[in-house]
Amino acid sequence: MSQLSAKQVQGFVTQNAIYIVLVLLIAGIAIYDPNFLSITTLRDILVQSSTRAIIALGAAFVLITGGTDLSAGRVVGLTAVISASMLQSQDYPRRFFPDLPDLPLLIPILIAIAAGLLVGLINGIIVSRFSVPPFIATLGMMVIVYGFNSIYFDMEPNQSQPIAGLRSDFNHLGTGYIGPSGPYSIPYIVIIAIMVAFIVWVIFNKTRLGKNMYAIGGNMQAATVSGINVAFNLMIIYAIAGALYGLGGVLEAARTGGATNNYGNMYELDAIAACVVGGVSTSGGIGTVPGVLAGVLIFGVINYGLTFIGVSPYWQLIIKGLIIVAAVAFDIRKYLAKK
C-alpha cells in the first residue's frame, strides 16, 4: 500500500512538476520579501509575460512537430517596426512616412501580422518541400529577416532612428485596461494573450490540424503512411507560428511605445526555453497550452522576482540556463525510458 502511494506521489510530481516549480519559486521569493505577494506585482508580471506567451505559443506549434524556429525573434522585430512605422501621430516631427494619412488601427496591425505569416509560410515551404532541416531553414530566415528589417528601418527619412511618437489608440492597445485605474484593472494585453491561448488550445485539442500536428511530431513516417499530408500541414503550422510572432511584435511595439530593428532579439530562445520548461518535448509530439503558459510565467517570475529582490541580472541568466538544461535532461530521460 505504501509502495503504491509512493508511486502515486511520484506520478503526481512528474505530471505537475512545472506547476510545483512555479509555486516554489514564488514562495521562495515571497519568503525573502513578502511585498512580492501583491496584486500589483502579479499584474506587472502578467503584462510583461503576455507578449512572450503569444510568441511561445507560436514556437510550440513548431516544436510539437519535432522542428524548431530560430526566426521568431527577428519576426517580432520586423512586425514591431512595420506596425510602428505606420501608426505614428500626425504631429510627430520625425515620421517614418511623412505623407501617410491616419489609417484605421486594424489595417497596419493586419499588415504586420500578414508579414509574420508570410515569413512563417516561407519557413514551412523550405522545411516541407525542400527537406531542409528546420534548424538550418529558420537560422537562415532569421538572418534574412533581420537584413530586410534593417533595410526598411534605414529608409529615408528615418535612417535607423528609433521609431517613436506612436498614436494614442495604438499605445492604448498595449497599455490600456478595463476597470478602475490601479492594481485591480485588467490590461488589454493580458486579455488578448488569454484569448490567443484559448484559440491555440482549441486548435491543439479540437481540430484535425492539431491531431495531425501531434501525429507528425510523434512519428512523421507513420503520419505519412496514415494519409496525413505532412508537407501541407507543416506549411500551415509554420504560417500560424509566424502570425503569432507577428501579433507579439505588434503588441510589444504598442506596450513599449516604439520600435527599432533590434526588437525581439533573442526572443526565440526565451520562447523555446519556456516551451521546453513547460513540458513541450524536444523530440516532438508532446506539449500543452497550460504547460507553455506555466513555462512563460516561470521565466516571468524569474526576471521580475529576482530583480525585485535585487539579484544581479547575470545570476538571473545562470539560473535560467540551469532550469533550461534541467528541463531538457528530464525530457530526454522520459523519452529514453519510454523506448
C-alpha positions in Angstrom: 0.0 0.0 0.0 2.8 2.4 0.9 4.6 1.4 -2.3 1.5 2.2 -4.3 1.3 5.6 -2.5 4.9 6.3 -3.3 4.2 5.6 -7.0 1.2 7.8 -6.9 3.2 10.7 -5.3 5.9 10.2 -7.9 3.4 10.2 -10.7 1.8 13.4 -9.4 5.1 15.2 -9.1 6.1 14.1 -12.6 2.9 15.2 -14.1 2.7 18.5 -12.3 6.4 19.3 -11.9 6.2 22.6 -13.8 3.4 23.9 -11.6 5.2 22.8 -8.4 8.4 24.7 -9.5 6.3 27.8 -10.2 4.7 27.7 -6.8 8.1 27.0 -5.0 9.7 29.9 -7.0 7.0 32.3 -6.0 7.1 31.1 -2.4 10.9 31.4 -2.1 10.9 35.0 -3.4 8.0 35.9 -1.1 9.7 34.5 1.9 12.7 36.7 1.1 10.5 39.7 0.5 6.8 39.4 1.5 6.0 42.5 -0.6 6.4 40.4 -3.7 2.9 38.8 -2.9 0.8 41.8 -4.1 -1.8 42.3 -6.8 0.4 45.0 -8.4 3.3 42.5 -8.7 1.1 39.9 -10.2 -0.3 42.4 -12.7 3.1 43.6 -13.7 4.3 40.0 -14.3 1.3 39.2 -16.4 1.7 42.3 -18.5 5.4 41.6 -19.2 4.6 37.9 -19.9 1.7 38.5 -22.3 3.6 39.1 -25.5 6.2 36.4 -24.5 3.3 33.9 -24.1 1.9 34.6 -27.6 5.4 34.2 -29.1 6.0 31.0 -27.1 2.6 29.5 -28.2 3.8 30.1 -31.8 7.0 28.3 -31.1 5.1 25.5 -29.5 3.3 24.7 -32.8 6.7 24.1 -34.5 8.3 22.3 -31.6 5.5 19.8 -31.3 6.1 18.8 -34.9 9.7 18.0 -34.0 11.1 21.1 -35.5 12.4 24.4 -34.2 12.1 28.1 -35.2 15.1 30.4 -34.7 13.5 33.2 -36.8 10.8 34.1 -34.2 12.7 37.0 -32.5 13.5 38.6 -35.8 9.9 38.3 -37.0 8.9 40.0 -33.8 11.3 42.9 -34.6 10.1 43.1 -38.2 6.4 43.3 -37.3 7.0 45.8 -34.5 8.8 48.1 -36.9 6.2 47.7 -39.6 3.2 48.4 -37.3 5.0 51.3 -35.5 6.1 52.9 -38.8 2.5 53.1 -40.0 1.0 54.3 -36.7 2.8 57.4 -35.7 1.0 60.6 -34.7 0.5 63.2 -37.4 2.2 65.9 -35.3 5.3 63.9 -34.6 8.2 65.7 -36.3 10.2 62.6 -37.4 7.5 60.5 -39.0 8.6 57.3 -40.9 6.1 58.1 -43.6 5.6 61.9 -43.6 2.7 61.9 -46.1 0.9 58.8 -44.8 -2.7 59.7 -43.6 -4.1 58.2 -40.4 -5.1 54.7 -41.2 -7.7 52.7 -39.3 -5.8 51.0 -36.4 -6.6 47.5 -37.7 -5.0 47.9 -41.1 -1.3 48.3 -40.1 -1.8 45.6 -37.5 -3.1 43.1 -40.1 -0.3 44.1 -42.5 2.3 43.4 -39.8 0.7 40.1 -38.8 0.4 39.1 -42.5 4.2 39.8 -42.8 4.8 37.4 -40.0 2.5 34.8 -41.5 4.4 35.1 -44.8 7.8 34.6 -43.2 6.4 31.5 -41.4 4.9 30.2 -44.6 8.2 30.5 -46.4 9.8 28.6 -43.5 7.2 25.9 -43.9 7.8 25.6 -47.6 11.6 25.4 -47.2 11.2 22.7 -44.5 8.5 20.6 -46.1 9.1 21.0 -49.8 12.9 21.2 -49.9 13.6 18.9 -46.9 15.9 21.5 -45.3 16.3 20.8 -41.5 14.2 23.3 -39.5 17.2 24.4 -37.5 19.0 25.4 -40.7 16.0 26.8 -42.6 14.9 29.1 -39.7 18.5 30.1 -38.9 18.9 31.3 -42.5 15.5 33.0 -42.3 16.5 34.7 -39.0 19.4 36.4 -40.8 17.4 37.3 -43.9 14.5 38.8 -41.9 16.9 40.9 -39.9 18.6 42.1 -43.1 15.2 43.1 -44.6 14.1 44.8 -41.4 17.3 46.8 -41.2 17.0 48.0 -44.8 13.4 49.0 -44.1 14.4 50.7 -40.8 17.2 52.6 -42.6 14.9 54.1 -45.3 14.7 57.8 -45.8 13.8 59.9 -43.9 14.1 57.6 -40.8 17.7 56.5 -41.3 17.8 54.0 -38.5 16.3 56.3 -35.9 14.2 54.7 -33.2 10.5 54.9 -34.2 8.5 56.8 -31.6 5.6 59.2 -31.4 3.0 56.4 -31.7 -0.7 57.2 -31.9 -2.6 57.1 -28.6 -5.0 54.4 -29.8 -2.1 52.1 -30.7 -0.4 52.8 -27.4 -3.7 52.2 -25.6 -3.7 48.7 -27.0 -0.5 47.9 -25.1 -1.0 50.0 -22.0 -4.8 50.3 -21.7 -7.0 48.4 -19.3 -10.6 47.6 -18.2 -11.8 48.7 -14.9 -10.7 51.4 -12.4 -7.1 52.6 -12.5 -4.9 50.7 -10.2 -3.8 47.2 -9.4 -7.2 45.7 -9.9 -7.5 46.8 -13.5 -7.3 44.2 -16.3 -4.8 45.2 -19.0 -6.0 44.7 -22.6 -2.7 43.0 -23.5 -3.4 40.3 -20.9 -7.0 39.8 -22.3 -5.5 39.4 -25.8 -3.0 36.8 -24.6 -5.7 34.8 -22.8 -7.9 34.9 -26.0 -4.9 33.7 -28.1 -4.2 31.0 -25.6 -7.8 29.7 -25.7 -7.8 29.7 -29.6 -4.5 27.8 -29.6 -5.9 25.3 -27.0 -8.8 24.7 -29.3 -6.5 24.2 -32.3 -4.3 21.8 -30.3 -7.2 19.7 -28.9 -10.3 20.1 -31.0 -9.2 20.3 -34.7 -7.8 18.0 -37.3 -4.8 20.3 -37.7 -3.9 19.8 -34.0 -4.2 16.0 -34.2 -2.1 16.0 -37.4 0.5 18.2 -35.6 0.9 15.7 -32.8 1.0 12.8 -35.2 3.7 14.4 -37.3 5.8 15.1 -34.2 5.3 11.6 -32.8 6.3 9.8 -36.0 6.5 11.6 -39.3 6.8 8.4 -41.3 3.8 6.8 -39.6 1.8 10.1 -40.2 2.6 9.9 -43.9 1.6 6.3 -44.2 -1.7 7.0 -42.4 -2.6 9.5 -45.1 -1.7 12.8 -43.5 -0.5 15.4 -45.9 2.7 16.2 -43.9 4.0 18.9 -46.2 0.7 20.9 -46.3 0.2 20.6 -42.5 3.8 21.8 -41.9 3.3 24.9 -44.1 0.1 25.8 -42.2 1.7 25.2 -38.8 4.7 27.4 -39.6 2.4 30.1 -41.1 0.3 30.1 -37.9 3.5 30.4 -35.8 4.7 33.3 -37.9 1.3 35.1 -37.5 1.6 34.7 -33.7 5.1 36.1 -33.7 3.7 39.0 -35.8 1.0 39.6 -33.2 3.6 39.5 -30.5 5.7 42.1 -32.3 2.7 44.4 -32.8 1.8 44.2 -29.1 5.4 44.7 -28.0 5.6 47.9 -30.0 2.3 49.1 -28.5 3.4 48.2 -25.0 6.8 49.9 -25.1 5.6 52.9 -27.3 8.2 52.5 -30.0 10.3 50.1 -32.1 13.8 49.5 -33.6 15.2 46.8 -35.8 16.7 45.2 -32.8 13.4 44.5 -31.1 12.8 40.8 -30.5 16.5 39.9 -30.3 16.9 36.5 -28.6 13.1 36.2 -28.0 13.2 33.0 -29.9 15.4 31.4 -27.2 13.2 32.6 -24.4 10.2 31.2 -26.3 11.8 27.8 -26.9 13.0 27.7 -23.3 9.6 28.5 -22.0 8.1 25.7 -24.1 10.7 23.1 -23.0 10.4 24.1 -19.4 6.6 23.9 -19.9 6.8 20.3 -21.0 6.9 20.6 -24.8 9.2 17.7 -25.8 12.3 18.5 -27.8 11.6 15.2 -29.7 8.1 16.3 -30.8 4.7 15.0 -30.3 4.2 16.3 -26.7 3.1 19.7 -25.4 0.1 21.5 -23.9 -1.0 25.1 -23.8 -1.2 25.3 -19.9 2.3 23.9 -19.8 3.6 26.6 -22.2 1.9 29.3 -20.2 3.4 28.0 -17.0 6.8 28.0 -18.6 6.4 31.6 -19.6 5.3 32.5 -16.1 8.3 30.8 -14.6 10.6 32.9 -16.6 8.5 36.0 -15.9 8.7 35.3 -12.2 12.5 34.8 -12.5 13.0 38.0 -14.5 10.7 40.2 -12.3 11.1 38.4 -9.0 14.9 38.2 -8.9 15.1 41.9 -10.0 12.6 42.7 -7.3 14.8 41.3 -4.6 18.0 42.7 -6.1 19.6 39.7 -7.7 22.2 40.6 -10.4 20.9 40.1 -14.0 24.0 37.9 -14.6 22.9 35.5 -11.9 19.4 35.5 -13.4 20.9 34.3 -16.7 22.8 31.5 -14.9 19.6 30.4 -13.1 17.6 30.5 -16.3 20.2 28.4 -18.0 20.3 25.8 -15.3 16.5 25.5 -15.4 16.6 25.0 -19.2 19.3 22.3 -19.0 17.5 20.5 -16.2 14.2 20.6 -18.2 15.8 19.2 -21.3 17.6 16.5 -19.3 14.4 15.5 -17.7 12.6 15.4 -21.0 15.3 13.2 -22.6 15.2 10.8 -19.6 11.5 10.4 -20.0 11.9 9.8 -23.8 14.6 7.1 -23.2 12.5 5.5 -20.5 9.7 5.0 -22.9 12.0 3.5 -25.5 
